[in-house]
Structures are given as C-alpha cells and as structure tokens.
Amino acid sequence: MQRELTSLDTILWDWASWDDMYAFVQDRDQSFFDANLDYKSFDFEIFQLLVLFDNEGEVIAGSAIDAAGSRDDALLEGVLQTLKDLPLPSLGKGRGAGGLILLPQANLLVARRPILTSDDSGPARGSLLLARVVDDAFFRDFPSSWNFR
C-alpha cells in the first residue's frame, strides 16, 4: 500500500505545486478547469477523484470518473463531506498526507497536498486531493490478519 500511496503522492505533487493551479484557486478561471480538472482530463487508471479545497476547507472544484471513463457525480457527491474534514496521516518528510479510506460509496486510496507555486513556495492557497478507487483485488495483497472484510 505504501508504494501505491507514494506513487499517487508523486503525481499529486506535480499538480499541487504548479503556478497555474495556484492562480486557479484565486481566479477560478473556467477554461483552466475545463482543460485540466474536468474528468475528461484524467488518466482514470491512475486516479478517479480530484477535489480542490480552499484554506477554510470548502470545496472549490471537484471531478470524478468511473471505470468506463464517464463522469461520476454520485461518487464525487457521496464522498465530499467525508473528505472535507478528514485528517490524513503524513506520508513522510517532503511528502503529502494520505491513506486508505473505506466508505460505503467506494474504497479510496487518497493523497492530499497543499496548493503551492511551482517552486513549492506559498503561502498555501488550499489543498488538492487525488483518490484512486481500489477494489477487492487490492486487498488480496494484505495479510489475512488485517481482516478488512
């Protein structure tokens, strides 16, 4: 699981520490959203959910995609309240925060980072969360003593 979280966090870092994302949080330019944050821009094999939060924890924007590559509003709406205030453990020095969240709507591997400029400076303008839906096959790699089901 740590390998999967590290991979998701690395992708997240590329998105969260980006001057254009930093500007979007302030100006909310719809053309930036359409080109970069809409579900059509996802590589849905890597992540299926993207949510931007402002510094007060309010949702700025979000998108979700299902396994077929279609927009998934039910997934997005179903998990927003849970993800909004959820504290996540650190993934280590120089990394974001993340973990595994088991929800009725989906089991999610999530990573979250502050939104910073491209040189990783701030102040932070909120945070970006990426999530990957994990299925039963993901849990087969865990020791049976963990008893997820």
N, CA, C and O atoms as a GROMACS GRO file, in nm:
protein
  596
    1MET      N    1   0.082  -0.118   0.000
    1MET     CA    2   0.000   0.000   0.000
    1MET      C    3   0.088   0.126   0.000
    1MET      O    4   0.053   0.225  -0.064
    2GLN      N    5   0.200   0.122   0.070
    2GLN     CA    6   0.287   0.240   0.076
    2GLN      C    7   0.338   0.277  -0.064
    2GLN      O    8   0.348   0.395  -0.097
    3ARG      N    9   0.370   0.177  -0.145
    3ARG     CA   10   0.415   0.202  -0.282
    3ARG      C   11   0.307   0.274  -0.363
    3ARG      O   12   0.335   0.368  -0.437
    4GLU      N   13   0.183   0.228  -0.348
    4GLU     CA   14   0.071   0.290  -0.419
    4GLU      C   15   0.048   0.433  -0.372
    4GLU      O   16   0.023   0.522  -0.454
    5LEU      N   17   0.056   0.456  -0.242
    5LEU     CA   18   0.039   0.592  -0.189
    5LEU      C   19   0.151   0.685  -0.235
    5LEU      O   20   0.126   0.800  -0.270
    6THR      N   21   0.273   0.634  -0.235
    6THR     CA   22   0.387   0.715  -0.280
    6THR      C   23   0.370   0.753  -0.427
    6THR      O   24   0.399   0.866  -0.466
    7SER      N   25   0.324   0.660  -0.508
    7SER     CA   26   0.302   0.687  -0.650
    7SER      C   27   0.193   0.794  -0.668
    7SER      O   28   0.211   0.886  -0.747
    8LEU      N   29   0.083   0.781  -0.597
    8LEU     CA   30  -0.026   0.879  -0.605
    8LEU      C   31   0.021   1.015  -0.557
    8LEU      O   32  -0.013   1.118  -0.616
    9ASP      N   33   0.100   1.018  -0.449
    9ASP     CA   34   0.151   1.143  -0.394
    9ASP      C   35   0.246   1.212  -0.492
    9ASP      O   36   0.246   1.334  -0.500
   10THR      N   37   0.325   1.136  -0.564
   10THR     CA   38   0.418   1.193  -0.662
   10THR      C   39   0.341   1.262  -0.775
   10THR      O   40   0.378   1.372  -0.817
   11ILE      N   41   0.236   1.198  -0.822
   11ILE     CA   42   0.151   1.259  -0.924
   11ILE      C   43   0.084   1.384  -0.868
   11ILE      O   44   0.077   1.487  -0.934
   12LEU      N   45   0.036   1.374  -0.746
   12LEU     CA   46  -0.030   1.486  -0.680
   12LEU      C   47   0.064   1.604  -0.666
   12LEU      O   48   0.022   1.718  -0.689
   13TRP      N   49   0.188   1.581  -0.630
   13TRP     CA   50   0.285   1.689  -0.613
   13TRP      C   51   0.297   1.770  -0.742
   13TRP      O   52   0.305   1.893  -0.739
   14ASP      N   53   0.298   1.701  -0.855
   14ASP     CA   54   0.310   1.767  -0.985
   14ASP      C   55   0.192   1.860  -1.010
   14ASP      O   56   0.209   1.965  -1.070
   15TRP      N   57   0.074   1.823  -0.965
   15TRP     CA   58  -0.047   1.904  -0.984
   15TRP      C   59  -0.059   2.014  -0.878
   15TRP      O   60  -0.100   2.126  -0.909
   16ALA      N   61  -0.024   1.983  -0.753
   16ALA     CA   62  -0.047   2.076  -0.642
   16ALA      C   63   0.057   2.187  -0.636
   16ALA      O   64   0.028   2.297  -0.589
   17SER      N   65   0.177   2.161  -0.682
   17SER     CA   66   0.282   2.263  -0.684
   17SER      C   67   0.300   2.311  -0.828
   17SER      O   68   0.393   2.271  -0.897
   18TRP      N   69   0.209   2.395  -0.869
   18TRP     CA   70   0.201   2.438  -1.008
   18TRP      C   71   0.145   2.579  -1.010
   18TRP      O   72   0.037   2.604  -0.956
   19ASP      N   73   0.217   2.672  -1.072
   19ASP     CA   74   0.174   2.811  -1.074
   19ASP      C   75   0.032   2.828  -1.127
   19ASP      O   76  -0.045   2.909  -1.075
   20ASP      N   77  -0.003   2.752  -1.231
   20ASP     CA   78  -0.137   2.764  -1.288
   20ASP      C   79  -0.246   2.720  -1.191
   20ASP      O   80  -0.352   2.782  -1.184
   21MET      N   81  -0.220   2.614  -1.115
   21MET     CA   82  -0.316   2.568  -1.013
   21MET      C   83  -0.326   2.672  -0.902
   21MET      O   84  -0.435   2.702  -0.853
   22TYR      N   85  -0.212   2.726  -0.864
   22TYR     CA   86  -0.207   2.830  -0.760
   22TYR      C   87  -0.293   2.949  -0.801
   22TYR      O   88  -0.368   3.003  -0.720
   23ALA      N   89  -0.283   2.989  -0.928
   23ALA     CA   90  -0.363   3.101  -0.979
   23ALA      C   91  -0.511   3.063  -0.986
   23ALA      O   92  -0.597   3.146  -0.956
   24PHE      N   93  -0.541   2.940  -1.026
   24PHE     CA   94  -0.680   2.898  -1.039
   24PHE      C   95  -0.757   2.909  -0.907
   24PHE      O   96  -0.873   2.949  -0.906
   25VAL      N   97  -0.692   2.874  -0.798
   25VAL     CA   98  -0.759   2.880  -0.668
   25VAL      C   99  -0.806   3.022  -0.638
   25VAL      O  100  -0.909   3.042  -0.573
   26GLN      N  101  -0.732   3.120  -0.687
   26GLN     CA  102  -0.770   3.259  -0.664
   26GLN      C  103  -0.867   3.311  -0.770
   26GLN      O  104  -0.965   3.377  -0.735
   27ASP      N  105  -0.842   3.282  -0.898
   27ASP     CA  106  -0.925   3.344  -1.003
   27ASP      C  107  -1.038   3.256  -1.055
   27ASP      O  108  -1.129   3.305  -1.122
   28ARG      N  109  -1.035   3.124  -1.025
   28ARG     CA  110  -1.142   3.030  -1.063
   28ARG      C  111  -1.173   3.034  -1.213
   28ARG      O  112  -1.290   3.027  -1.253
   29ASP      N  113  -1.070   3.044  -1.294
   29ASP     CA  114  -1.084   3.052  -1.439
   29ASP      C  115  -1.143   2.922  -1.494
   29ASP      O  116  -1.080   2.816  -1.484
   30GLN      N  117  -1.262   2.928  -1.551
   30GLN     CA  118  -1.332   2.810  -1.602
   30GLN      C  119  -1.253   2.740  -1.712
   30GLN      O  120  -1.259   2.617  -1.722
   31SER      N  121  -1.180   2.814  -1.793
   31SER     CA  122  -1.103   2.749  -1.901
   31SER      C  123  -0.991   2.662  -1.843
   31SER      O  124  -0.959   2.558  -1.901
   32PHE      N  125  -0.932   2.702  -1.730
   32PHE     CA  126  -0.832   2.617  -1.665
   32PHE      C  127  -0.897   2.489  -1.614
   32PHE      O  128  -0.844   2.380  -1.632
   33PHE      N  129  -1.014   2.504  -1.551
   33PHE     CA  130  -1.086   2.386  -1.502
   33PHE      C  131  -1.116   2.290  -1.618
   33PHE      O  132  -1.088   2.171  -1.608
   34ASP      N  133  -1.172   2.342  -1.725
   34ASP     CA  134  -1.211   2.258  -1.838
   34ASP      C  135  -1.091   2.184  -1.899
   34ASP      O  136  -1.103   2.069  -1.939
   35ALA      N  137  -0.978   2.251  -1.905
   35ALA     CA  138  -0.860   2.192  -1.968
   35ALA      C  139  -0.784   2.097  -1.876
   35ALA      O  140  -0.716   2.006  -1.924
   36ASN      N  141  -0.793   2.117  -1.743
   36ASN     CA  142  -0.706   2.043  -1.653
   36ASN      C  143  -0.774   1.964  -1.542
   36ASN      O  144  -0.719   1.865  -1.495
   37LEU      N  145  -0.891   2.006  -1.500
   37LEU     CA  146  -0.953   1.946  -1.382
   37LEU      C  147  -1.081   1.870  -1.412
   37LEU      O  148  -1.129   1.795  -1.326
   38ASP      N  149  -1.137   1.888  -1.529
   38ASP     CA  150  -1.257   1.816  -1.566
   38ASP      C  151  -1.225   1.668  -1.582
   38ASP      O  152  -1.112   1.632  -1.615
   39TYR      N  153  -1.322   1.583  -1.559
   39TYR     CA  154  -1.299   1.438  -1.564
   39TYR      C  155  -1.239   1.392  -1.697
   39TYR      O  156  -1.172   1.289  -1.701
   40LYS      N  157  -1.262   1.466  -1.804
   40LYS     CA  158  -1.209   1.426  -1.935
   40LYS      C  159  -1.057   1.436  -1.942
   40LYS      O  160  -0.995   1.378  -2.030
   41SER      N  161  -0.997   1.510  -1.848
   41SER     CA  162  -0.851   1.525  -1.849
   41SER      C  163  -0.780   1.420  -1.763
   41SER      O  164  -0.657   1.419  -1.757
   42PHE      N  165  -0.854   1.332  -1.697
   42PHE     CA  166  -0.796   1.231  -1.608
   42PHE      C  167  -0.736   1.115  -1.685
   42PHE      O  168  -0.785   1.077  -1.792
   43ASP      N  169  -0.630   1.060  -1.629
   43ASP     CA  170  -0.586   0.927  -1.669
   43ASP      C  171  -0.652   0.834  -1.566
   43ASP      O  172  -0.596   0.811  -1.459
   44PHE      N  173  -0.771   0.782  -1.600
   44PHE     CA  174  -0.852   0.716  -1.499
   44PHE      C  175  -0.794   0.585  -1.448
   44PHE      O  176  -0.850   0.525  -1.357
   45GLU      N  177  -0.683   0.539  -1.504
   45GLU     CA  178  -0.616   0.422  -1.447
   45GLU      C  179  -0.531   0.462  -1.327
   45GLU      O  180  -0.493   0.376  -1.247
   46ILE      N  181  -0.501   0.591  -1.314
   46ILE     CA  182  -0.417   0.639  -1.204
   46ILE      C  183  -0.501   0.692  -1.088
   46ILE      O  184  -0.477   0.655  -0.973
   47PHE      N  185  -0.598   0.776  -1.117
   47PHE     CA  186  -0.688   0.827  -1.013
   47PHE      C  187  -0.825   0.853  -1.072
   47PHE      O  188  -0.839   0.877  -1.192
   48GLN      N  189  -0.926   0.849  -0.986
   48GLN     CA  190  -1.063   0.867  -1.031
   48GLN      C  191  -1.134   0.984  -0.965
   48GLN      O  192  -1.248   1.016  -1.001
   49LEU      N  193  -1.070   1.049  -0.872
   49LEU     CA  194  -1.133   1.158  -0.799
   49LEU      C  195  -1.031   1.268  -0.773
   49LEU      O  196  -0.918   1.242  -0.732
   50LEU      N  197  -1.074   1.391  -0.798
   50LEU     CA  198  -0.990   1.509  -0.775
   50LEU      C  199  -1.076   1.613  -0.706
   50LEU      O  200  -1.186   1.643  -0.753
   51VAL      N  201  -1.027   1.668  -0.595
   51VAL     CA  202  -1.102   1.771  -0.524
   51VAL      C  203  -1.005   1.880  -0.479
   51VAL      O  204  -0.900   1.851  -0.422
   52LEU      N  205  -1.042   2.005  -0.506
   52LEU     CA  206  -0.968   2.122  -0.459
   52LEU      C  207  -1.043   2.185  -0.344
   52LEU      O  208  -1.163   2.207  -0.352
   53PHE      N  209  -0.971   2.214  -0.236
   53PHE     CA  210  -1.029   2.280  -0.119
   53PHE      C  211  -0.961   2.414  -0.098
   53PHE      O  212  -0.842   2.428  -0.126
   54ASP      N  213  -1.035   2.513  -0.049
   54ASP     CA  214  -0.971   2.638  -0.012
   54ASP      C  215  -0.913   2.623   0.129
   54ASP      O  216  -0.923   2.516   0.188
   55ASN      N  217  -0.854   2.728   0.181
   55ASN     CA  218  -0.790   2.720   0.313
   55ASN      C  219  -0.889   2.701   0.427
   55ASN      O  220  -0.849   2.663   0.537
   56GLU      N  221  -1.017   2.726   0.402
   56GLU     CA  222  -1.119   2.703   0.505
   56GLU      C  223  -1.181   2.565   0.493
   56GLU      O  224  -1.270   2.531   0.571
   57GLY      N  225  -1.135   2.485   0.398
   57GLY     CA  226  -1.187   2.350   0.380
   57GLY      C  227  -1.308   2.341   0.290
   57GLY      O  228  -1.366   2.233   0.275
   58GLU      N  229  -1.348   2.452   0.229
   58GLU     CA  230  -1.462   2.449   0.138
   58GLU      C  231  -1.418   2.400   0.000
   58GLU      O  232  -1.306   2.427  -0.043
   59VAL      N  233  -1.505   2.328  -0.066
   59VAL     CA  234  -1.473   2.273  -0.198
   59VAL      C  235  -1.475   2.384  -0.302
   59VAL      O  236  -1.574   2.458  -0.314
   60ILE      N  237  -1.367   2.396  -0.377
   60ILE     CA  238  -1.356   2.492  -0.487
   60ILE      C  239  -1.402   2.425  -0.616
   60ILE      O  240  -1.478   2.482  -0.694
   61ALA      N  241  -1.355   2.303  -0.637
   61ALA     CA  242  -1.387   2.230  -0.759
   61ALA      C  243  -1.363   2.082  -0.733
   61ALA      O  244  -1.287   2.044  -0.644
   62GLY      N  245  -1.427   2.000  -0.812
   62GLY     CA  246  -1.407   1.856  -0.800
   62GLY      C  247  -1.456   1.785  -0.924
   62GLY      O  248  -1.544   1.834  -0.995
   63SER      N  249  -1.399   1.670  -0.948
   63SER     CA  250  -1.439   1.585  -1.061
   63SER      C  251  -1.415   1.440  -1.022
   63SER      O  252  -1.326   1.409  -0.944
   64ALA      N  253  -1.498   1.354  -1.077
   64ALA     CA  254  -1.481   1.211  -1.055
   64ALA      C  255  -1.513   1.138  -1.184
   64ALA      O  256  -1.588   1.186  -1.268
   65ILE      N  257  -1.454   1.021  -1.197
   65ILE     CA  258  -1.470   0.941  -1.318
   65ILE      C  259  -1.490   0.795  -1.279
   65ILE      O  260  -1.431   0.748  -1.182
   66ASP      N  261  -1.572   0.725  -1.354
   66ASP     CA  262  -1.593   0.583  -1.325
   66ASP      C  263  -1.497   0.497  -1.409
   66ASP      O  264  -1.418   0.551  -1.488
   67ALA      N  265  -1.504   0.367  -1.392
   67ALA     CA  266  -1.412   0.275  -1.459
   67ALA      C  267  -1.426   0.278  -1.611
   67ALA      O  268  -1.334   0.238  -1.682
   68ALA      N  269  -1.539   0.323  -1.660
   68ALA     CA  270  -1.560   0.330  -1.805
   68ALA      C  271  -1.514   0.463  -1.864
   68ALA      O  272  -1.520   0.482  -1.986
   69GLY      N  273  -1.467   0.554  -1.779
   69GLY     CA  274  -1.421   0.683  -1.828
   69GLY      C  275  -1.530   0.788  -1.836
   69GLY      O  276  -1.510   0.892  -1.900
   70SER      N  277  -1.644   0.763  -1.773
   70SER     CA  278  -1.755   0.859  -1.774
   70SER      C  279  -1.756   0.938  -1.644
   70SER      O  280  -1.705   0.893  -1.541
   71ARG      N  281  -1.815   1.054  -1.650
   71ARG     CA  282  -1.829   1.139  -1.531
   71ARG      C  283  -1.908   1.064  -1.424
   71ARG      O  284  -2.006   0.997  -1.453
   72ASP      N  285  -1.863   1.077  -1.297
   72ASP     CA  286  -1.926   1.005  -1.187
   72ASP      C  287  -1.963   1.103  -1.076
   72ASP      O  288  -1.893   1.113  -0.975
   73ASP      N  289  -2.073   1.175  -1.094
   73ASP     CA  290  -2.118   1.271  -0.994
   73ASP      C  291  -2.158   1.204  -0.863
   73ASP      O  292  -2.143   1.262  -0.756
   74ALA      N  293  -2.210   1.082  -0.870
   74ALA     CA  294  -2.253   1.012  -0.749
   74ALA      C  295  -2.133   0.985  -0.658
   74ALA      O  296  -2.142   1.003  -0.537
   75LEU      N  297  -2.021   0.943  -0.714
   75LEU     CA  298  -1.900   0.920  -0.635
   75LEU      C  299  -1.854   1.051  -0.574
   75LEU      O  300  -1.824   1.057  -0.454
   76LEU      N  301  -1.847   1.155  -0.653
   76LEU     CA  302  -1.800   1.285  -0.604
   76LEU      C  303  -1.886   1.335  -0.489
   76LEU      O  304  -1.835   1.368  -0.383
   77GLU      N  305  -2.016   1.340  -0.510
   77GLU     CA  306  -2.106   1.390  -0.406
   77GLU      C  307  -2.106   1.301  -0.283
   77GLU      O  308  -2.117   1.350  -0.170
   78GLY      N  309  -2.094   1.171  -0.304
   78GLY     CA  310  -2.100   1.077  -0.193
   78GLY      C  311  -1.983   1.085  -0.098
   78GLY      O  312  -1.996   1.051   0.020
   79VAL      N  313  -1.869   1.129  -0.146
   79VAL     CA  314  -1.750   1.130  -0.060
   79VAL      C  315  -1.705   1.270  -0.018
   79VAL      O  316  -1.618   1.282   0.068
   80LEU      N  317  -1.762   1.374  -0.075
   80LEU     CA  318  -1.715   1.510  -0.046
   80LEU      C  319  -1.719   1.545   0.102
   80LEU      O  320  -1.620   1.594   0.155
   81GLN      N  321  -1.830   1.521   0.168
   81GLN     CA  322  -1.841   1.558   0.309
   81GLN      C  323  -1.740   1.483   0.395
   81GLN      O  324  -1.682   1.540   0.487
   82THR      N  325  -1.720   1.357   0.365
   82THR     CA  326  -1.623   1.278   0.442
   82THR      C  327  -1.482   1.330   0.421
   82THR      O  328  -1.406   1.343   0.518
   83LEU      N  329  -1.446   1.359   0.297
   83LEU     CA  330  -1.310   1.400   0.266
   83LEU      C  331  -1.279   1.541   0.312
   83LEU      O  332  -1.164   1.574   0.340
   84LYS      N  333  -1.381   1.625   0.321
   84LYS     CA  334  -1.362   1.766   0.354
   84LYS      C  335  -1.287   1.786   0.485
   84LYS      O  336  -1.191   1.863   0.491
   85ASP      N  337  -1.329   1.718   0.589
   85ASP     CA  338  -1.271   1.740   0.721
   85ASP      C  339  -1.185   1.623   0.770
   85ASP      O  340  -1.150   1.616   0.887
   86LEU      N  341  -1.152   1.534   0.682
   86LEU     CA  342  -1.080   1.414   0.722
   86LEU      C  343  -0.931   1.442   0.743
   86LEU      O  344  -0.862   1.483   0.650
   87PRO      N  345  -0.881   1.420   0.864
   87PRO     CA  346  -0.736   1.432   0.884
   87PRO      C  347  -0.667   1.309   0.826
   87PRO      O  348  -0.712   1.196   0.845
   88LEU      N  349  -0.559   1.332   0.755
   88LEU     CA  350  -0.484   1.223   0.694
   88LEU      C  351  -0.343   1.221   0.751
   88LEU      O  352  -0.285   1.328   0.773
   89PRO      N  353  -0.286   1.103   0.775
   89PRO     CA  354  -0.150   1.097   0.828
   89PRO      C  355  -0.047   1.136   0.722
   89PRO      O  356  -0.069   1.117   0.602
   90SER      N  357   0.063   1.190   0.768
   90SER     CA  358   0.173   1.227   0.678
   90SER      C  359   0.229   1.103   0.610
   90SER      O  360   0.235   0.995   0.670
   91LEU      N  361   0.271   1.119   0.485
   91LEU     CA  362   0.335   1.010   0.412
   91LEU      C  363   0.486   1.015   0.426
   91LEU      O  364   0.557   0.937   0.362
   92GLY      N  365   0.536   1.106   0.508
   92GLY     CA  366   0.680   1.116   0.532
   92GLY      C  367   0.733   1.252   0.494
   92GLY      O  368   0.664   1.334   0.434
   93LYS      N  369   0.858   1.276   0.531
   93LYS     CA  370   0.923   1.405   0.506
   93LYS      C  371   0.922   1.437   0.357
   93LYS      O  372   0.960   1.355   0.274
   94GLY      N  373   0.878   1.558   0.325
   94GLY     CA  374   0.873   1.601   0.186
   94GLY      C  375   0.756   1.544   0.107
   94GLY      O  376   0.749   1.561  -0.015
   95ARG      N  377   0.667   1.477   0.175
   95ARG     CA  378   0.551   1.416   0.109
   95ARG      C  379   0.423   1.481   0.161
   95ARG      O  380   0.426   1.559   0.256
   96GLY      N  381   0.314   1.449   0.098
   96GLY     CA  382   0.184   1.497   0.143
   96GLY      C  383   0.129   1.408   0.253
   96GLY      O  384   0.204   1.344   0.326
   97ALA      N  385  -0.001   1.404   0.262
   97ALA     CA  386  -0.071   1.319   0.357
   97ALA      C  387  -0.157   1.222   0.278
   97ALA      O  388  -0.195   1.250   0.165
   98GLY      N  389  -0.188   1.108   0.337
   98GLY     CA  390  -0.270   1.013   0.264
   98GLY      C  391  -0.303   0.890   0.344
   98GLY      O  392  -0.260   0.874   0.458
   99GLY      N  393  -0.380   0.803   0.281
   99GLY     CA  394  -0.416   0.679   0.346
   99GLY      C  395  -0.528   0.608   0.272
   99GLY      O  396  -0.566   0.646   0.161
  100LEU      N  397  -0.578   0.506   0.335
  100LEU     CA  398  -0.686   0.424   0.280
  100LEU      C  399  -0.814   0.459   0.355
  100LEU      O  400  -0.816   0.459   0.478
  101ILE      N  401  -0.920   0.490   0.280
  101ILE     CA  402  -1.048   0.525   0.340
  101ILE      C  403  -1.153   0.428   0.287
  101ILE      O  404  -1.171   0.415   0.166
  102LEU      N  405  -1.221   0.362   0.379
  102LEU     CA  406  -1.326   0.268   0.341
  102LEU      C  407  -1.461   0.336   0.362
  102LEU      O  408  -1.501   0.366   0.475
  103LEU      N  409  -1.531   0.361   0.252
  103LEU     CA  410  -1.659   0.430   0.255
  103LEU      C  411  -1.767   0.344   0.190
  103LEU      O  412  -1.734   0.255   0.112
  104PRO      N  413  -1.893   0.369   0.221
  104PRO     CA  414  -2.000   0.293   0.154
  104PRO      C  415  -1.998   0.310   0.002
  104PRO      O  416  -2.030   0.217  -0.072
  105GLN      N  417  -1.961   0.431  -0.045
  105GLN     CA  418  -1.962   0.457  -0.189
  105GLN      C  419  -1.845   0.390  -0.261
  105GLN      O  420  -1.859   0.346  -0.375
  106ALA      N  421  -1.730   0.383  -0.193
  106ALA     CA  422  -1.609   0.328  -0.256
  106ALA      C  423  -1.498   0.319  -0.153
  106ALA      O  424  -1.498   0.390  -0.052
  107ASN      N  425  -1.405   0.231  -0.178
  107ASN     CA  426  -1.282   0.224  -0.101
  107ASN      C  427  -1.179   0.309  -0.175
  107ASN      O  428  -1.155   0.287  -0.294
  108LEU      N  429  -1.120   0.404  -0.105
  108LEU     CA  430  -1.033   0.502  -0.171
  108LEU      C  431  -0.893   0.504  -0.112
  108LEU      O  432  -0.875   0.501   0.010
  109LEU      N  433  -0.796   0.508  -0.198
  109LEU     CA  434  -0.659   0.538  -0.163
  109LEU      C  435  -0.644   0.686  -0.192
  109LEU      O  436  -0.656   0.727  -0.308
  110VAL      N  437  -0.617   0.768  -0.091
  110VAL     CA  438  -0.618   0.913  -0.110
  110VAL      C  439  -0.484   0.975  -0.073
  110VAL      O  440  -0.412   0.925   0.013
  111ALA      N  441  -0.454   1.085  -0.140
  111ALA     CA  442  -0.336   1.166  -0.108
  111ALA      C  443  -0.378   1.313  -0.117
  111ALA      O  444  -0.459   1.350  -0.202
  112ARG      N  445  -0.321   1.394  -0.028
  112ARG     CA  446  -0.358   1.536  -0.022
  112ARG      C  447  -0.233   1.619   0.001
  112ARG      O  448  -0.147   1.582   0.081
  113ARG      N  449  -0.223   1.731  -0.071
  113ARG     CA  450  -0.110   1.822  -0.058
  113ARG      C  451  -0.160   1.966  -0.061
  113ARG      O  452  -0.266   1.995  -0.115
  114PRO      N  453  -0.081   2.056  -0.001
  114PRO     CA  454  -0.116   2.198  -0.012
  114PRO      C  455  -0.094   2.247  -0.155
  114PRO      O  456  -0.007   2.196  -0.225
  115ILE      N  457  -0.171   2.346  -0.196
  115ILE     CA  458  -0.154   2.407  -0.328
  115ILE      C  459  -0.052   2.519  -0.313
  115ILE      O  460  -0.074   2.617  -0.242
  116LEU      N  461   0.061   2.502  -0.382
  116LEU     CA  462   0.173   2.595  -0.375
  116LEU      C  463   0.214   2.636  -0.516
  116LEU      O  464   0.160   2.586  -0.614
  117THR      N  465   0.310   2.727  -0.525
  117THR     CA  466   0.363   2.766  -0.655
  117THR      C  467   0.454   2.654  -0.707
  117THR      O  468   0.481   2.557  -0.637
  118SER      N  469   0.499   2.669  -0.830
  118SER     CA  470   0.580   2.566  -0.894
  118SER      C  471   0.713   2.542  -0.823
  118SER      O  472   0.772   2.435  -0.838
  119ASP      N  473   0.761   2.640  -0.747
  119ASP     CA  474   0.885   2.619  -0.671
  119ASP      C  475   0.857   2.578  -0.526
  119ASP      O  476   0.943   2.592  -0.440
  120ASP      N  477   0.737   2.527  -0.502
  120ASP     CA  478   0.695   2.478  -0.370
  120ASP      C  479   0.693   2.586  -0.263
  120ASP      O  480   0.715   2.558  -0.145
  121SER      N  481   0.667   2.710  -0.303
  121SER     CA  482   0.656   2.816  -0.204
  121SER      C  483   0.510   2.856  -0.187
  121SER      O  484   0.424   2.815  -0.266
  122GLY      N  485   0.483   2.934  -0.086
  122GLY     CA  486   0.346   2.969  -0.056
  122GLY      C  487   0.330   3.116  -0.032
  122GLY      O  488   0.408   3.197  -0.083
  123PRO      N  489   0.230   3.151   0.044
  123PRO     CA  490   0.154   3.063   0.133
  123PRO      C  491   0.059   2.972   0.056
  123PRO      O  492   0.021   2.999  -0.058
  124ALA      N  493   0.023   2.862   0.120
  124ALA     CA  494  -0.069   2.767   0.058
  124ALA      C  495  -0.202   2.835   0.031
  124ALA      O  496  -0.249   2.918   0.110
  125ARG      N  497  -0.263   2.799  -0.083
  125ARG     CA  498  -0.395   2.852  -0.119
  125ARG      C  499  -0.502   2.744  -0.112
  125ARG      O  500  -0.598   2.746  -0.188
  126GLY      N  501  -0.486   2.653  -0.022
  126GLY     CA  502  -0.580   2.544  -0.009
  126GLY      C  503  -0.507   2.412  -0.025
  126GLY      O  504  -0.387   2.403  -0.001
  127SER      N  505  -0.582   2.310  -0.065
  127SER     CA  506  -0.520   2.179  -0.083
  127SER      C  507  -0.587   2.106  -0.199
  127SER      O  508  -0.700   2.135  -0.237
  128LEU      N  509  -0.513   2.011  -0.252
  128LEU     CA  510  -0.561   1.928  -0.362
  128LEU      C  511  -0.558   1.784  -0.315
  128LEU      O  512  -0.460   1.738  -0.257
  129LEU      N  513  -0.666   1.714  -0.342
  129LEU     CA  514  -0.678   1.574  -0.305
  129LEU      C  515  -0.701   1.492  -0.431
  129LEU      O  516  -0.787   1.525  -0.513
  130LEU      N  517  -0.625   1.384  -0.446
  130LEU     CA  518  -0.648   1.286  -0.551
  130LEU      C  519  -0.682   1.155  -0.484
  130LEU      O  520  -0.629   1.123  -0.378
  131ALA      N  521  -0.771   1.078  -0.544
  131ALA     CA  522  -0.809   0.948  -0.489
  131ALA      C  523  -0.820   0.846  -0.600
  131ALA      O  524  -0.862   0.874  -0.712
  132ARG      N  525  -0.781   0.726  -0.564
  132ARG     CA  526  -0.792   0.612  -0.654
  132ARG      C  527  -0.888   0.513  -0.590
  132ARG      O  528  -0.871   0.476  -0.474
  133VAL      N  529  -0.987   0.470  -0.665
  133VAL     CA  530  -1.080   0.368  -0.616
  133VAL      C  531  -1.007   0.235  -0.618
  133VAL      O  532  -0.948   0.197  -0.719
  134VAL      N  533  -1.012   0.164  -0.507
  134VAL     CA  534  -0.948   0.032  -0.500
  134VAL      C  535  -1.056  -0.074  -0.484
  134VAL      O  536  -1.155  -0.054  -0.414
  135ASP      N  537  -1.035  -0.186  -0.551
  135ASP     CA  538  -1.133  -0.294  -0.549
  135ASP      C  539  -1.084  -0.410  -0.463
  135ASP      O  540  -0.981  -0.400  -0.397
  136ASP      N  541  -1.157  -0.517  -0.466
  136ASP     CA  542  -1.122  -0.634  -0.384
  136ASP      C  543  -0.984  -0.689  -0.416
  136ASP      O  544  -0.916  -0.740  -0.327
  137ALA      N  545  -0.941  -0.679  -0.540
  137ALA     CA  546  -0.809  -0.729  -0.578
  137ALA      C  547  -0.699  -0.656  -0.501
  137ALA      O  548  -0.596  -0.715  -0.468
  138PHE      N  549  -0.719  -0.529  -0.473
  138PHE     CA  550  -0.621  -0.451  -0.398
  138PHE      C  551  -0.599  -0.511  -0.259
  138PHE      O  552  -0.486  -0.515  -0.210
  139PHE      N  553  -0.706  -0.558  -0.197
  139PHE     CA  554  -0.698  -0.610  -0.061
  139PHE      C  555  -0.640  -0.751  -0.053
  139PHE      O  556  -0.599  -0.795   0.055
  140ARG      N  557  -0.635  -0.822  -0.164
  140ARG     CA  558  -0.580  -0.958  -0.163
  140ARG      C  559  -0.432  -0.959  -0.128
  140ARG      O  560  -0.380  -1.062  -0.084
  141ASP      N  561  -0.363  -0.847  -0.148
  141ASP     CA  562  -0.220  -0.839  -0.118
  141ASP      C  563  -0.190  -0.817   0.030
  141ASP      O  564  -0.075  -0.826   0.072
  142PHE      N  565  -0.292  -0.789   0.109
  142PHE     CA  566  -0.272  -0.763   0.251
  142PHE      C  567  -0.274  -0.893   0.330
  142PHE      O  568  -0.341  -0.989   0.291
  143PRO      N  569  -0.202  -0.897   0.441
  143PRO     CA  570  -0.208  -1.016   0.527
  143PRO      C  571  -0.351  -1.042   0.574
  143PRO      O  572  -0.426  -0.949   0.602
  144SER      N  573  -0.389  -1.168   0.582
  144SER     CA  574  -0.526  -1.203   0.622
  144SER      C  575  -0.555  -1.157   0.764
  144SER      O  576  -0.672  -1.137   0.798
  145SER      N  577  -0.454  -1.138   0.847
  145SER     CA  578  -0.476  -1.094   0.985
  145SER      C  579  -0.529  -0.950   0.991
  145SER      O  580  -0.580  -0.909   1.095
  146TRP      N  581  -0.519  -0.873   0.881
  146TRP     CA  582  -0.570  -0.736   0.881
  146TRP      C  583  -0.722  -0.734   0.874
  146TRP      O  584  -0.784  -0.637   0.919
  147ASN      N  585  -0.782  -0.838   0.821
  147ASN     CA  586  -0.928  -0.857   0.823
  147ASN      C  587  -1.006  -0.732   0.783
  147ASN      O  588  -1.081  -0.677   0.864
  148PHE      N  589  -0.990  -0.688   0.658
  148PHE     CA  590  -1.064  -0.573   0.608
  148PHE      C  591  -1.212  -0.601   0.590
  148PHE      O  592  -1.292  -0.509   0.601
  149ARG      N  593  -1.250  -0.723   0.564
  149ARG     CA  594  -1.390  -0.755   0.534
  149ARG      C  595  -1.450  -0.840   0.643
  149ARG      O  596  -1.567  -0.877   0.636
   0.00000   0.00000   0.00000
